Amino acid sequence: MSGAASHTSASGVPAPRKPQALRSGAVVAVFAPASPASDEKVQAGLSELEGLGFSLKKRSKQASDGYFAATIAERHVELLRNLRDERVEGLVALRGGYGSNYLLHDELVASAFGPKVIIGFSDLTSLQIFLWEQQRWVTFYGPMVAAGFDAGAGAPSGYDEESLLNALRKTETGWTIALRGESIVRGDAQGRLLGGAMTLVEATIGTPWELDTRDTILVLEDRAMKPYQVDRVLMHFKQAGKFDGVRGIVLGDFPECEPPVAGSPTARDVCERVLGKLGVPIVFGAPVGHTARPMLTIPLGVRARLRAAGTGLLEIREAAVIP
């Protein structure tokens, strides 16, 4: 299997490298870049993937290593082995937690394998940003085996099947994702979809793979943060210049982020206050990443149009996969 060849756009910026579409019957490998998951959730997630028509590559049993799903070496080898395996067309993360940053190794850049579908969210943000900044890989911010697929399509804490299959299979442009949020700053904007869990985006600042947020529709979400912690991260982004050149912003619904004192500012209040003066369209409360609602799948690295009116809409202006 080979993905799209790398090339440079007319503007001189490297063009996105897109994986092949994941059709029914495609071989999918599960990999554990971060923390372990319960056997019950894993089995439920695997059954759901099979129900979607994917063929699962058999995975070796690994023993957890503290708060990691396996040792650093085992997790590194597992990722590289699946990327090199020509039978494997897509990789789905087991779950997030913590540990993906240990896999950001030169070997991922030096190895001569083509792009493959990589699906995940939360801690996977580290790997997704690394692959974008170092290799221009398009990846997918969406459900994981034990965090989304395990609960099922359309279920609470599950996943949105339509956006998932559109992202993984549509080779044409112009399809849309209903954001099901709230437009706190109205307007239209076009840019490249990038971002992820906001604390993981923040963690790239100062690294060689720091996320370039210029000309982006920036996706930011997270969980279990006090509103003042959301405020602190957003102010860090602002003071670091990460909002300079941002065209629009899609925010998650920030579960478990209730104010510690009744009547004090909420996460939404903080986002509106800090971001509202940027003069760009903003949708708050989309079910992306950490959410109790069916999780949307967002293709990262492709151009899109954000329509911030009502509950918000993303129009995907560039296919995320190739035939």
N, C-alpha and C positions, 0 to 999 in steps of 0.2 A: 504494500500500500504506500502511496506517496501523496503528499498534500500539494497545495499550490506552491509554485516556485516563488522564491523571494525576488522582489524587484523593487525599483524605486519609482515613486510617482512623479508626475510632471513638476511638482513643487520641490522635488529633491528630498522629500521625507520618505523613509521606507514605507512601503505599502503594507497593509495587514496581510499576514499569512493565515489562510483559512483552512480548516480541516475538511475532510470529506463528510457529506451528510450521513447521518446515522439512520439507515433504513431498517425496516423490520428484518430480523435475522442477523443484524450486525453483531459482531463479537465485542462484548464490553468487559473490561477488567475493573474490578474493585481494588482500590489502593487505600492505604491508611497512612496519610502524611502527618497526622497529628495525634489525637487522643483515642483511646479504645472505646468500644461501644458494647452494649449488652447483646448476648446471643439472640434474645427474643427480638430486639429491634433489627438486628442484622438480617435474621431470617425473613422477617416481614418485608424488609426493603428489597431483598433479593427476589422474593416472590413477586413483588410489584414490578420490578424490572423485567422479569420473565413474562409477566402478563402484558407488558408493553411490546412484547415481540423480540426482545433482545436475547442473544445467546451469551451466557455468562462464562467467562474463562474461570476454570477451577483455581481457587486461591489457597495457598498454603496457610495452615494454621500458625499464628504467631502468638507468642507470649507477651503480655504487656510489660512495659518497663517503666515503673512509676506512673506518672501521668501521661506517658507516651504509649501508643498502640504497640510499639516494638522498639528495639534499639535504633539508634540513629543510623547505623550501618544497614540494618535490615530494611528500614523504611526507604533509605536512599536506593538500595539495590532493587527493591520492589518497583519503585517508580521508573527507574532507568530500564529495567527488564521489560516492563509493559510498553514503554515508549519505543523500544527497539523491536518488539515482537510484531512482525508484519501482519499477523492474524488479528491483532487487537486494533479496533477502529475507534474506540472511545474508552475513556477512563472516568469512573465515578468515584468520588471520595467516600470513604466510610462515614466519617463525621469530622467536625472541626475540633474545637477545644484549644489545644496549643501544640506546636511543634513543626509546622510547615516551614518556618524560617530556617530550620536546620538543613533543609533540602535545597537551599538556594546556592548551588554549587556551580563552578565553572564548567563542569562536565555536562550540565544541561545546555550550555551555550555551545560548547565545542563539539558535541555529538552531532552526527550528520543524519538525524531522523527528521522526517517531515512533521508538520503540526497534526495533532489528533485532538478530537473533542475531549475537553476536560471540564467536568461539571462539579461545582461545589460552591460553598459560601463561607462566611465567617472567617475562620483561620486560613482558609484556602486563598483569601485575598492576597496573602504574601506571595504565594506561588503564582497566582494569576497576574499580579503586577510585575513580578520578576520576568515571567515569560513574555509579557507585553513589551516591557522596556528593553529587554535584552534580545528578544527574538521576533517581536511584533506578532505573537500568536494571538488569535482571537480565541477567547475562552467563554465559559458560560456560568453566570452567577445564578445558581439554582439549587435544587434539592440534592441531598446526599442520601446514601443508603439508610443510615440510622437517624436521619434528621430531615424528614420530608417524604421520601419514598415509603418509609415504614408505616406512616399514617394513612397513605393512600391519596388518590386523586380527589380533589374537591373537599377533602376532610379538614377539620381544624388541625393545625400544625402539619398538614399534608402539603400537596403541591397542586399547581394549576396545570392541567394536562395540555390545554391548548397552547399556552405560551411555550411550554417545554418542547412540544413536537414541532411547532413552527420554527423555533430557534434552531433545532437540530436537523430539520429536514427541508425547510424552504430555501430553494436556491434562487428565488426571485425576490425583488424588493417590494416595498409598499405595504407590507402587512403591519398590523397595529397591535399594541398591548394596552389594554384599558388599565390605568393605574389605580383606580378605586381609592383615591386619596382625596385631598382637599387642596385646591389652588390657593396658596396664601399670597402669591404675587402672580398676577395674570399676565399672559403674553405667549408668544411663540418664539422658539429658538432652535437653531440647528447646530449640531456639534457631534463629536465622537463620544459614544457611551463608554465611560470608564469609572472606576471607583470600587466600592465594596464596603466592608465593615470599617467604620471611620477610625477606630483605634489602630487598625492594621494599616490603613492608608497613612495615618500619621506616623507609624513606625518606619515607613520607607524614607522619611525625610532625613537627609544626610547620608543615605546609602547611594551606591552607584546606580541603583534601580529606583531612585526616588520618582514617584509618579509625576509626570508632566501633565498638569491639569489644564493647560491652555487649549482653547477651542474645544472644550468638552461639554457634554451633558453629564454632570458629575453626580454619581449615585453614592449616597452616604446613608448608612444605617448602622444600628448596634442595639445592644440589649443591656439591661441591668446596670445602667449608669444613672447616677443622680443628675438632675438637671444642671447643677453647677459643673459637673464633669463634662457634660455635653458642651456647655458654654466654654470650658477651658480648651477643649479640643478645637472647637470652631474658631476661637480667638487665636490659637496657635496657627491654624491654617491661614487665617487672615494676616497675621503678623509675618508669616513666612512667605507671603505672596502667592499662596496656593489658590486664591480666588481670582487672581489677575487673569483675565482672558477667559474665564469660565462663562459659557453661554447660557446655561440653565442648570437647575439642580432638582434631583429627585431624592426625596428623603423617605426613609422607612417609617414605621409607626412606633418605634422605640418602646417595645414592651418592657415591663418591669423597671420603668424609669420614672415612677411616681415621685412627686416632690416629698421630701422628708417631713415637711411641715405643711399642714392643711392651709390652702390659700396662697402658698408661695408659688413662684413661676414653675410652669411645666416645661417638659422638653420641647413641646411645640412652641410655647412662648419664647423660649431661648432661641430656637431656630428662626422664628420670625424677627426677633429683635436684632440678632447678629447678622442674619443673611438678607433681611428684607431691604436693606439700604444698598445692596449690590446692584440693583436695577436690572436683574435678570429674572426670567420666569422660574417659579418655585412651586413644586407640588409636595405636600407633606402627607405622610400616612399611607404610602403605597406598601402593599404586602410583599416586600422584597427582603430576602435574607431572614433575619430573626423576626418572626411574626407568628401569631396564633391563627392566622387565616391561611387559606391555600396559597402557597408561595409562588410568585411569578418567577419565570426564568428570563434573565436579561442577558443578551449577548454583549460581551465586553470587547470593544475595539472596533465596532462598526459605527457608521454615521447614522444619526437619527434626528428626528424632529420632535421636540417637546411642545405639546400644546397644553399650556396651563390655563384651563378654563373648566369650571365644574370639578369633576373628579379626576381630570387629567388624562392625557393620552400620549403614548409614544408611537410615532410612525417610524418603522425601521426602513431607512433609505438605502441600505446596503446589505446584501445577503451575508449571513455569518458563515455559511458553508458552501462548498462547491459540489457539483454533481459527482 
